[in-house]
Amino acid sequence: MNLNEELHLDSLELARYIVDVVEERKGEDIVLLDLRPDTVIADFFVLCNGNSDRQIRALGDYVDDEVKEKFGKAPFAREGTPDSGWIVLDYGDVVVHIFAEEQREYYDLHGLWRSVGNVLVSIQ
């Protein structure tokens, strides 16, 4: 296995772990998009909804805490606020988008990246 394959496996492991964390905390409409090899933005997007400002905050905090605990990795950047309806956690090769339903429909990242990304996981 070459170094590129190892990096992809690590990012896939991280992405799948984040999906599990979000599902455990009752995130809704979870989608894992594989953007490899066509983008330089990230290997994977994790998209999910929270049903309130409070849940959006909790999901972001929980992902942050659990990824630090398991992988010793903090996000390079954390943007947005629960009251804006969108939090982004950027782990470099994995970007987590936690939305309020209205913002998710408005920005339609799934539709935007549909032609490039393959859906690996979709949990309604």
N, C-alpha and C positions, 0 to 999 in steps of 0.2 A: 504494500500500500504506500503510495507516495504522500508527500506532505500535504498537497492540495486535498486529497481524499480524506486525510485525517482531519483537516480543518473543517471540511464540509460535514463530516460525521459529528464533530464537536458542536457545530452550530445547529445541526439537526437535533442532537440530544438536548441542547439548551432550549430550542423552540418547542420541542415536545414536552419538556418539563414545565415550561411556562403554560402551555395549554392545560396540562394537568392541574397546575396551581389555580389557574383561572376557573376551571370547571369545578374544582373542590370548593371554591369560594362563591359559587353560584353565578359566575359570569354567564351572560346569555349570548346566543348566536355567535359562537366561537368558530373562527375560521383560521386555519394555518395555510398560508400561501407560500409555495416554494418559488422563489424568483430566480433561482440559479438556471443557467449560467449567464442569463441575458442582461442582468443589471449590475451596476456598481454600487447602488444605494445600500443594499442588504441582500443576504441570502434568503431570509425569511421575514414575512410579516405575520404577526399574530394580531388578529382583529377580534374585538369582543365588545359587548354592551354591558353597561351597568344600568340598573333601573332607577337610580337616584344619585344626587351629588355625593351623598354619603357612601354609597356603594362604589362609585367610581374612585373616590379617594381610597377606600379600603382595598380595592383590587390593586391599585397602583402601589400602595404601601406593602401589601402582601407579596406581590411579585418581587418587588425590590428586596424585601427581607429574606424571602425564601431562596432567591437566586444568590444572594450574598452568602447565606448559610451553606447551601449545597455546593456552589461553584467558586465562592470567594470572589465574585464578580459584581461590581456596582455598575449601573448604567453610566455611559459616557455623558449622557444628557438626559434631563427630565424636563419636559415642557408641558405647558397647559395647566389648567386648574379644573377641579371638579365643577365649579360653577360655569366654566366656559363650555362644558360638555365634552371635553376631549383632553386626555392625558396621553403623552407619548413617552415611552421609556426606550432609549436608544442604546442597545448593547453592541453596536457595530454591525455584526453579522445578523443580528435578530433585532427587529424593531417591533415594539408592542404598542398597539393603539387601543386605548380604552375609551369608548364613546358613550354618550347619551344617544338614544335611538335617533333623535332628530338630526344630530350632527353626523351620525354615521350615514344616514340616508342622503344628507346634503353633500357630503364630500365623496361618497361612493368609491372608496379606495378599492373595494373588491371589483367593481365594474371597471375602474380605471386600469387596474393591473391584470384583468382577466385574460387579455391576449398574451401576456408574458408569463404570468404565474400559473402554477398548477396547484389546485386545492389538494392538500394532503389530509387535512382533517376538517370536518364541518360538523359542529355539534349545535343543534338547535335548542 
